[in-house]
Amino acid sequence: MWEKINKVSVQVIIAMICIVTLNAIGFLLFFKGLPEQNKEIATYYIGQLQGAIVAGIFGWLYRQNSKTKN
């Protein structure tokens, strides 16, 4: 089983784990209220974290795919 896993498979697995984790955080925040005095700053930082992770995943996968085509 382990011999079938290559570098691209590892990247896709890590990307999927990150996306599922981000969706789980969003789902939990839907049910768990934030304190009113920290709500704005918490949502700002969570949004920044999600954007950075998604952009990093897209960049990582795009760079790897562009290297393999050339």
ChimeraX attribute file (.defattr): number of C-alpha atoms within 10 A of each C-alpha:
attribute: neighborCount
match mode: 1-to-1
recipient: residues
	/A:1	4
	/A:2	5
	/A:3	5
	/A:4	6
	/A:5	9
	/A:6	9
	/A:7	9
	/A:8	12
	/A:9	11
	/A:10	11
	/A:11	15
	/A:12	14
	/A:13	11
	/A:14	13
	/A:15	19
	/A:16	13
	/A:17	12
	/A:18	16
	/A:19	15
	/A:20	12
	/A:21	13
	/A:22	18
	/A:23	13
	/A:24	12
	/A:25	13
	/A:26	15
	/A:27	11
	/A:28	11
	/A:29	12
	/A:30	10
	/A:31	8
	/A:32	9
	/A:33	9
	/A:34	13
	/A:35	9
	/A:36	7
	/A:37	8
	/A:38	9
	/A:39	11
	/A:40	11
	/A:41	10
	/A:42	13
	/A:43	13
	/A:44	10
	/A:45	11
	/A:46	14
	/A:47	13
	/A:48	11
	/A:49	13
	/A:50	18
	/A:51	13
	/A:52	12
	/A:53	16
	/A:54	15
	/A:55	11
	/A:56	13
	/A:57	19
	/A:58	13
	/A:59	12
	/A:60	14
	/A:61	14
	/A:62	11
	/A:63	11
	/A:64	14
	/A:65	12
	/A:66	9
	/A:67	8
	/A:68	7
	/A:69	6
	/A:70	5
